[in-house]
Amino acid sequence: MGALLGPAIATTLLLFGLNWRQVYFVIASLVALLVIGVGWVIVIRYPPMMRRTATSNSHALANLRFALKTPAVLISGLFLLVAVGTEASLGNWAYTVQQVNRGISPSIAGYSISAMWLGFTIGRMLLGILVNRWGAVRLVTASLALLAVGLLTWWLLPGQWLSLPIIGFAIAAIFPTTIWLMPQRVPAMVVPAAIGFVTSVASLGSAIIPTTIGWVANRIGLESIPMLILLLALALAMLHSWLMRQDISSLD
């Protein structure tokens, strides 16, 4: 919901005549309230934040070494690196494509990004229902197919923005569902190490993939960005296919 509200707040403030520095000041003020709230929780030692979990009898470093030798962990990490990198690339570059490259008005371009995150929010809210109805693996498969369709229409039909909410909805389930599947793909004792590794790698994707896409687009044009992100979706489909084959072979 924060990703949904951020572009909408910024666009609305710009329409009211604020410049970009003033918009950043408003956003920074909101973040400052968050920092104050977290500091207050720490100072008063809010009981749920102070609760300790039971320690494991196994050695954490040994579990990490074992996890890094497990192909499902490595491929899941690569899968999430690309998935989170795709999310970050959309968040970083969609407005630039809409407004700078395609000439869509700043207000419509800004609200179209909010529409993308609205689709994302709805997808996350419906996640539990969809997993119960379709199963986690089939949900990821359907999400990747819908993501490819949304990116293809965004690329080939540049005068519209309706594909962005579809893209947001499609990508919403991919990260949490992949994390949810980890206990089914690795031994129970290494689940914390495996999840810690794949989420760390995913964060790396949010740093390197948008930068790489920007570097390429700077040389061949901004209109290449939807196509480049579509290639990421195809890479996700291949990695997901490998993970599904591993799931099937582990049941045999």
Order of alpha helices (4+ residues) and beta strands (2+ residues): alpha-alpha-alpha-alpha-alpha-alpha-alpha-alpha-alpha-alpha-alpha-alpha
